Amino acid sequence: MNMSAAEIKRAPSAQPQNTTTMTPPAAPELNGSEILVRCLQAENVKYIWGYPGGSVLYIYDALYQQDSIQHVLVRHEQAAVHAADGYARATGDVGVALVTSGPGVTNAVTGIATAYMDSIPMVIITGQVPTAAIGLDAFQECDTVGITRPVVKHNFLVKDVRDLAVTIKKAFHIARTGRPGPVVVDIPKDVSQLTTPFHYPEQLEMRSYNPVRKGHGGQIRKAVQLLLQAKRPYIYTGGGVVLGNASAELRELCDLLGYPVTHTLMGLGAVPSTDPRFLGMLGMHGTYEANMTMQHCDVLLAVGARFDDRVIGNPKHFASVERKIIHVDIDPSSISKRVKVDIPIVGDVKDVLQELIAQVREAQARPDPAAIAPWWSQINEWRRRDCLKYRTHPELIKPQQVVEALWEMTKGTDTYVTSDVGQHQMWAAQYYRFDEPRRWINSGGLGTMGVGLPYAMGIKLAKPDADVFCITGEGSIQMNIQELSTCQQYKTPVKVIALNNRYLGMVRQWQELIYDKRYAHSYMEALPDFVKLAESYGHVGIKIEHPSEIEPALKEMMRLKDRTVFLDVRTDPSENVWPMVQAGKGITEMLLGSEDL
């Protein structure tokens, strides 16, 4: 019998009547701001640093209605990104910042560029005017994607709320994988308000983005053969080892081979600075022995480093001595960019070092101590120059004394040191002996003044039981000094040590050496009373002017564990950073002191 369509619909089912059909629960309908917060929770975000404004108020409303993510209200958007950056550098997690449209974005650009130059994993959420107003010069509108494009690993403009969840997933994935970096997600105000069913993807496939992790086995075998045959070997590492959490592997390889090792400014702590095989930092203000060894080695293993201008100086001078170079880096564009290498290995530094170690262990041959002994003799001869020695003064505080005293008091403890940029940064790198990775937090690639205090704030939230010191100068600290207010509000008791020489010190040094002592606008003639300023923010201020006061002042800082302390150290204004390689010179053309001028 034929049945009509209507009769078919009405016909009883042939299935047993007691069978229950389970339908999946419908995805919750959420607005864009709630979706964003759910995504951040799924990524295990604990802190967001930000500053509210009109285009992000729905997002702030969603943050207000939850308590698993703590928002930290900074006093300037630049500091928001720096604080999230410091958090990321110290923990290895993705740092997250939130700023509004227009000036909120432009204020954040310096922080984004700082993270980009040092390959720091970050996601920056930016507000945008409603989609219908984009391109119409609306109030507080700017082209966030266009402005940030040169200083991000990637950026997104989310025009449809249905794309928001997967975009956040992509942002975190891109930020933390491959060569890490900041990712900007620009969210128009209407997208943060509109609703859609929420689903956060567990897996993610991006056909256009698949960074290599494993190094080429054949290339690694060639590298092992070259390393084991070396007569004048050297291991040169950069921030990639720290960012790649490969310090343990690097130390194991150094133990296996027994070769000398050096770090860039960003790599300090990957191998203990107290290890006798460590020759100190190399480069423009590196040690004599580190630079001489770099120039005269016959086999160089470079790991997670870029051969940048501050490290090798003039590339023609560096290339004047023939050597074989093995270069390991996650980013293929960094290999042979400034220096031609012989064995390129693209891959995650941790994975590549593990494979190198395995192949060295399997190899029948081992480094010949007798063959390398003359090389160590030469290195020790260079070491005898004692290039970091400085003259003390009975009445004037030398900045090096302060850093050395701090190291003596904190060595062996869980201590983090941030810095701003300038002479004080170099003295901290030279005289504080970092024995663990991620303890030295500073801006290397961009050289951003003003990062030290926000970095310290971010670290102190992540590491509340650790001591966090910010070594800064009277110039740098004033660029984000308003964050002393944030320290008070969120009870992040950091310790600020301002090496106050009343000059923009590194500028003054260059003007002295290169510009015939024409000190154009490098003298700070109207400095505040930092003690009173610190006290006005609710903190402790201390000023010292005599060498005998250094140790008591540092002890008092450390005793006041639950207070932010600002130590104004009046240092010798004429002190310079030595050694120094002048711009355009080779790394062995070093000035070791004023006597070389």
N, C-alpha and C positions, 0 to 999 in steps of 0.2 A: 504494500500500500504506500502510495506516495504521500508525503506530508508537506504542507506549506512551511515557509520559513518561520512564520509566526507560531505554527504548531510545534516546530522543532524546538523553539525557544521555551515553549511551555511544557515540553515533554519531561517527565521525571528522569533524573539521571540514572544511568545503569550502574553507577558505582554504589557500593554499600553506603547506607545512610549514616552510619556512625563514623565515617572517615572525616577527620578534621584537616582542612587545608590551611597551612601556616602562611600568612602573608608577611613579608618583612615590614618592620615598622617604618613608617614614613620618616625621612630625614627631617630634623627640626628646621623650621623656618626662622632664620635669623637675619638681622640686618648686617650690613657690611662691617660695621665696627665690632659687633659681637663675633662675626666670623673671624676677623683679624685676631681678636683676643683668644678665641679657641685655637687658632692656628699656632699662635705663640705659645700657648700652654702645651700643645702637642709637641712643640720643639723644645720643651722643658726650659723655657726662658724664665729666669728668676727676677731679673732687673731690667728696667728700661729707663734710660736717662732722656729727659725731654723738657719741652717748654710749650705750653698750650697757645692756641690761637684759633681764630674763627673757623678755618677749614678743617680742623681736627677735633672740634668739640664733641662730635658724636663718638669719636674714638675715646676721648677722655671720659665721656659718660659711661662707656662700656668698661673701661678700666676701673672706674669708681665702684662698679657693681660686682667686682670680684676681689679676691684677696690672695691669690696664688702668685701674682706678679707684682712686685713692688716698683712703683714709679718714683724716680728721684727727680725732683724739680731743681734744675740748675738755674743759674742766673744769666746764662748766655748760651745760645744754640751751639756755638763752637765748642764750648765746654761739654755739652751733652755728648757730642760725637767723640771728643777726646776721652771722656770718662768711660764710655762704652768700649772704646779702643783699648784703654789701659786694662780694663776687665778682661778683654779678649786675649791680650798679650800675656797676662799673668796666668790665666786659666786654660787657654786653648779652646774655650767655647766661643760661639758666635756672639759678639756684642751687638746690642740693639739700641738704637736711638730713635726718637720721635720728635719731629719738628713740624711747624706749620708752613703754609705756602709763602711765596714771595720772599721777604727778608728772613724768614725762618730758614728757608732753603739756602739763600746766599750766605747767611751767617755760618751755616753748617759746612760749606764747601771746603774751607781750610781743613776741617777735621776729616772730611771724606778723602781729600787729597793726601793727607798725612797717612791715613790707613792704607791707601792705595799704593803709595810709594814703598811701604814696608810690608806689603802683602798680608794684611791683617783681616781675618774673617769677620765681616760685619754686615748687618742688615739695617738700613736706615729707612724708616717710614716717613714719607713726606706728605703733607696735606696739599691739596690742589683745589683750585676753584671748581665749581660745578662743571660737568662736561659741556653743557650748552654754552658756557661762558669762556671756554678755552679759546684763546686766540683773539679775544675781543678787548684785551687790555683791561680786564676786570680788576677790581681792587685786590691788591696783594697777589696778583698773578705773575708768574715768571715761567719760562720754559725750563722746567726742572730737568727733563730728559736731555735737552740740548746743553744746558749749563754743566751738568755733571758727567756727560758722556766721556770726556777725556780723562776723568779721574775715578772711574768706577770699573770694576770687572764686568758689570752688566747693569742695566737699569730697565725698569718696566713702568709703563703708564697703564693703570687698570681702568678701562672704560666701561666694563660690564661687571656687575657684582658677582655674576655667575663664574667669572674667571679668577676671582680674588683668592680663593683657597689654594688652587693649584699654582697660582703665581707666587704665593708665599712659600709654598713647598719648593718651587724652583729656586727662589731667592736664597733660601738656606742651603740648598744643595750646591748651588754655584759658589756661594760664599766660602764654604768649608772644604770643598774638594779641589783637586788639582793644585795649582798655585792659588792660595787663598786670596781673598780681596773683598772690598766693600761692594754691596749690591743695594741699589736704591729702588724702592717701590713707591711710586707716586700715586696717591689715592684721591681722586676728586671727591668733593664733599657729598655729592648726591650718591656716589657709589658707597660711601660709608653709612648712608641712611637707608638705601633701598634694601629689600629683603629677598632672600632666595633660600631654598633648602641647602643645608650645610653638610658637606662631606669632605673630610680631609684625606687625600690619597695616601695610602700606605707605601706604595711603590711609585717610582717616577722613572720614566724613560725619556731622554732627550737625545734625539738622533744627531743634533748638531753639536752636542757637548758630551764628549767621552774622553776625559783626561787619562793618559797612560799612567799606570801604576808600576808595572813590572819593567825593569830594565832589560835590554837585549842581552841574552845569555852570552852570545859570541863576543860582544863588546866588553862585557864584564870579564870574560876569560882573558882577553887581550890586556885589560887593565891589570889583572892579577899578575900576569907574566911580567909586565913592565915594572910594576911595583917591587916584585921580588928580585929583579935584576938591578935595581937602582943602586947607585953609589952615593948619590947626594939627594935623597928623597925629602919630600916636604908635603905636609897635609895642611891645606888651606880651606877653612870652612866659614860659612856665613850664617845669616839669619834663617836660611832654609832648614838647617839642622835643628834649630830651636823650634821653629814653627812646625816641622815635621815630627816632633817628639822623637828624634833619633839620637839624642845625646848618649843613651846607654850603648847603642850600636857603635857610635863613633869611639867611645871610650874602649870598647872591646877590641875594635880594630887597631887602635893605638897600642893597646897592650900586646896584641899579637905581633905587630910589626916593630914596635919600639921606635917609631920615627918621630921627628920633631913636628910640632903642630902649632898653628896660629889661627886666630879668629879675627873676623872683621868686628867693627863696632857693634853690629847687631848679633853677632854670634857668641859674645862673651858668656861664659858659664857652661858652654857645651862640654868642654873638658875643663876640669878644675884649674883655676889660675895658679894654684899652689903646686900643680903637677910639674916636676922638673923638665918634662918634655915640652911644656908650653912655653913659647918664646915671647908671649905678650901679644897685644894687638898690633896689627900691621897697618901701613898706610900713611896718610898725611901727618898724623900725630902718633904713629906707631913707634915701636921700639927699634933701635938700631939693628939688633940681632934678627928681629922678625923680618925687616925689610931686606937686609943683606942676604938672608937665607932665601927669601922669595926670589931675589934676582939671580942667585948663583946655583940654585938646585938643578939637578938634571932630570928629575921626574917630579911633577907636581900633580897631586890629587886635589882637585877643587870640588867641594861638595856644598851645594846650596848657597853659592856665592856668585857675584855678578861681574867681577873684575872691573868694578866701577872706577870713576876717575879719582875718588878719594883713597882708593886702595893701591892702584898700580901707577898713579901719576900719568906721565906721558907714555902712551902706548908704544911709540917708536923706541923710546929708551928701554921699555920692558922687553920688546922684541929683539933688542940688540944682542941678547944672550940666548943661545939656542938651548931649548929644553923640550921635553915631551910633556904634554899636558893632557890629563884625564879630567873631564868635566862632567859632573853628575848634577842634573837639575830637573825639576818637574816641568819646567817651562822651556820648550824647545827654542823659543825665540831668544832666550838668554844665552844660549850656547853659541860660541863664535860671534857674538854680537860686537865685542870690543877687542877680543883676543882670539886668534885662530887656534883651535885645539886639535889634538891628534886623535883622541878617543872620546867622542861624545856619547854620553849615556843619558837618555831621557827616561825619567821614572821617578817615583816617590823615593826620597832619599832614605827613608827607613827601610823600605823593601830592597833597594839597591845595596845598601850597606850590609843588610843581612845576607844577601847573596854573595857579596864580596868576602865576607867573613867565612861563609861556608866553603867557598872555593879556595881561600887561603888555607883553611884547615885541611882540605882534601889534597892540596898540592904536596908533592914530594919535597920540593925545595923550601927553604926558609931564608929570610934575610941573613946575610953573612955579617956578623958583628965586626969581624976584622976589616972587611971591605968598607964598612960605614964609619969605623973609628976615626979616620982622618977628618971626616965630615963633622962629627961631633966635636973634634978638637978645634976645628975652624969656628964652629958656632960658639963654643965656649970662649974663644978668643974675642969674638964680637961682643959677647956678653960682658966681658971685663971692662968695656967702655962705661958701663953703669950709667946708661943714658938718662935714666929717670932720677938721678941724684940731683938734689937742689940745695941751695944755701938757706939756712934758717937765719932769722934776725932776732936779736934780743928784745926788740920792742914791737916789731911788726908781725902780724899773723900772716903766714904764708898759706895760701888756700890748700896746697898739698898736705900740710900738717893736719888740717881739719878732716880731710877725706881719710887719711891714714889712721887718725885717731878713731874715727867712726868705724872703720873696718876692724880695728883691734877690739873695740867694745862689742861688736855684733857678730864676729866670725863664729861659725858653728851654730848660729841661731836662725830661726825662720824669719829672714829679713828681706824686704824688697826695697830697691832703690830706684826712684824715678829721677829724671833730670829734665831740665829745659835744654836750650841750645846755646852754645857759646863756649867760652873757656872753661866754665865750671863743668860742662858736660865732658870735656876731654880729661880734666883732672879726675873726675869720678871714674871714667873708664880706665885711666892709667893706674890709679892708686887704690881703688877698692877692688879687692881680689875676689871676683865672683867665682864660686865653686859649683854652683848649680844653675841650670838653665831657667829661663823665665823669671829671674830675680832682678834683671837689669832692664828697665823699661824706659826707652827714650826714642825720640824721632830721629831716624837715621837718614832716610832717603830725601825727605822734604826739608828737614832741618827746621822744624816749626817751634818758634818761641811761644811760650804760654801753655805747653802741654803738661808740664810737670805736676802742677797741683791737681788738675782734673784726672790725670793718670792715677795719682795717689788716691784720690777719692774712690775711683772705680775699683782699684785693687783692695782697698780697705774693706769695702763691702763684701768682696769675694773672699777675702782672707782676714776675717775679723780678729783672729788670734795672733796674726803676724805683726811685726813692726814694719811700718811703711815710712820711709824717709824720702823727701823731695829735696834734691840738691839743685839749687837754682841760683840765679843772679838777680840783682836789683832791677835789671831791665826786663828780663823774661817774666818774673813773677807778677809784674804789674799788668801784663797782658790778659790775665784771667784771675786777678786777685779777688774779684768779686765772689769767687767760688768759696772763699772762707765762710761766707754766709751759708752755703750749701753744707759745708762740713759741720757747722753748728746745728743746722736743722736736722740732719740725719745722723748726728753723733758718729762721725767718722774721724777719730782722733789721729790725724796724720802729723808727721814732724817735718817742718819746713826749715831747711838750712840754706839761708841766703848768703852766698859768698859775695859780699857787697864791696866792690872796689870803686864804686862811684863812676864807672865807665861802662859803655857797651864794650866789654873787654876784648872780644875777638876782633871787632871792628877796629878798636884802638891798636891792637897788636899789628894788624895788617897795615894800618896807617903809619905806625912807627917804622915797620920794616920795608914797606914798599912805596909809601907816599911821603917820604922825607919828613915824617912827624907832623904832617898837616892833619890835626885831629878835628876833622870836619864833623861836627854834630854827633860826637861819640861820648861827650861828657854829660853826666846826669846832674844838672845844677839845681834841680828842685825836687829832691827826693822827699817822700813822706817820712814821718817818724814811724817806722815799721812796728815798733813795740806798741805805741798807742793805737796804731791802726789794727793790729791783731787783737788788742784788748777791746777795741770798739766793736769787733765782731763776736766778742765773748770768749776769746782764746787767751792763751798765755804768750806774752812777748818777752824776749830776752835779748839784750845787746851785749856783745863782747868786743874788746878792742886790743887785748893783750894776749900773747901766746899762753900765758899761765892760766887764762880763763877757759881755754878750749875744753879740757877734760871735765872740769866741774860743770860746765854748761851742758855738755852732752849727757853727762850722768843725770842732771836734773831733767832734761828732756825725756830720758828713758824712764825716770822714776814716775813722771806724770803720764802714766799709760793711758788714762781715760780722757786726756785733754789734747786738743790740737795745740802745738807749740810752734811759734815762729821765732827762730834764732837768727838774729841779724848779726852777721860776723863781718866786722870791718877789716878787710884784708889789704895787703900791700897793693896799691893801685898800679904799680909798675911791673908786676909779675907777668911773665909770658909763659905760654905753653910750649915746652920743648919735649922731644924733638919736633921739627917742623919741616915738611917738604913744601916749598913754594909752588904755586900754580904754574903748570907748564914744565916743571922739572921731573926728573926721574926719581923713583923711590929710594935710590941710594944716594941721591944728592941732598942729603939731610943737613939742616942746621941743628946742632945739638945744644946750642946756647948762644948767648950774646957774643961770645968770643969768636964765633964763626961768621959774624956779620962783616 
